[in-house]
Amino acid sequence: MQKVALITGTGSGIGKALAKLLLSEKYLVFGYSRTNQIKHANFTFTKIDLSDLEEVQRIKFPKLKATTEVLLVNNAATIGSILPIDKKSEKEIIGEYNLNIISPTLLSRKFINAYADNIKLLINIGSGAANSPISSWSTYCATKSALDMLIQVIAEEKHKNLQVFSIHPGVVDTNMQKEIRKSDSEFFPLHQKFMDYYANQELFSVKSVVFRILQIIAKKNDFDEIILNLRDFK
Ligand SMILES: NC(=O)c1ccc[n+]([C@@H]2O[C@H](COP(=O)([O-])OP(=O)(O)OC[C@H]3O[C@@H](n4cnc5c(N)ncnc54)[C@H](OP(=O)(O)O)[C@@H]3O)[C@@H](O)[C@H]2O)c1
């Protein structure tokens, strides 16, 4: 049976690697981000700035037969400007909320409506930051916390043929970690901790993370929990 994956943030990091892994597993993959390096016959790219909500509302998901299994991965996000809230601009705050929480909320709604009868899996890429107040990460912590509540509410609503997960990947070697290491230690008290993760090679590789996400997709019926922390998966 044909499987289809819609993935946001396929320009780099986890989203790009997951798209490539699912293509190798014979999925048709639709990627949504600002940039693209993936070239594959079964990959369709939509160039979009997901912090622009008018663009997000205009997205048309592909028409699929009701027998197709379909997956949406809300992966795109930004750590945002790493500054105390009084030093962040209003424009930054709005853009970070738009990308990290409003856009995934709109896309989740669009997904459930577009594929009412299909067997559906909705995965949000969450973060441990949802549960830890981290100084200078106000929008990141708040949006990841909201994203976890959103998925739990969607689960409570018991939509037809829909299963949901929030996957917390741990600390992963991507551009996001580079941005964290580049931040100004004057405004980011945990700066040295993230420098140490890198120096001590404690970051997960993107490959290992997407492989574990694929395992979760394959064994989706084995889980009782909605929020899954990849550190718990060997
Ligand atoms: N790395 C970690 O340690 C870590 C830890 C916990 C959770 N996560 C989560 O993992 C997910 C992926 O992040 P990553 O680590 O892979 O970092 P990344 O390499 O920076 O990936 C971010 C992705 O989001 C896309 N994106 C960013 N801004 C966008 C915009 N305005 N419009 C459309 N797409 C946009 C980027 O593509 P374009 O630049 O092409 O638009 C890129 O594909 C995020 O949800 C992040 O919160 C990461």
The ligand as a Gaussian input file, in Angstrom:
#p B3LYP/6-31G(d) Opt

LIG

0 1
 N       18.655000      19.833000      17.559000
 C       18.219000      19.631000      18.794000
 O       19.016000      19.492000      19.757000
 C       16.752000      19.538000      19.066000
 C       16.345000      19.194000      20.359000
 C       14.978000      19.096000      20.635000
 C       14.059000      19.340000      19.637000
 N       14.495000      19.680000      18.385000
 C       13.473000      19.953000      17.362000
 O       13.780000      19.283000      16.159000
 C       13.135000      19.962000      15.086000
 C       14.094000      20.116000      13.913000
 O       15.170000      20.949000      14.294000
 P       16.673000      20.592000      13.888000
 O       17.377000      20.270000      15.152000
 O       16.695000      19.628000      12.770000
 O       17.230000      22.018000      13.457000
 P       17.466000      22.691000      12.036000
 O       18.480000      21.964000      11.258000
 O       17.698000      24.129000      12.353000
 O       16.074000      22.490000      11.315000
 C       15.035000      23.417000      11.336000
 C       14.157000      23.106000      10.129000
 O       13.069000      24.010000      10.143000
 C       12.998000      24.666000       8.885000
 N       12.572000      26.038000       9.103000
 C       13.120000      26.958000       9.936000
 N       12.480000      28.122000       9.812000
 C       11.516000      27.937000       8.881000
 C       10.539000      28.768000       8.299000
 N       10.414000      30.067000       8.669000
 N        9.716000      28.262000       7.357000
 C        9.840000      26.973000       6.969000
 N       10.735000      26.127000       7.487000
 C       11.563000      26.611000       8.430000
 C       14.401000      24.615000       8.309000
 O       14.368000      24.599000       6.884000
 P       14.673000      25.906000       6.005000
 O       15.810000      26.616000       6.667000
 O       14.964000      25.378000       4.648000
 O       13.396000      26.699000       6.021000
 C       14.900000      23.275000       8.821000
 O       14.551000      22.249000       7.933000
 C       12.618000      21.282000      15.657000
 O       11.241000      21.160000      15.931000
 C       13.386000      21.407000      16.958000
 O       12.696000      22.193000      17.901000
 C       15.806000      19.789000      18.078000

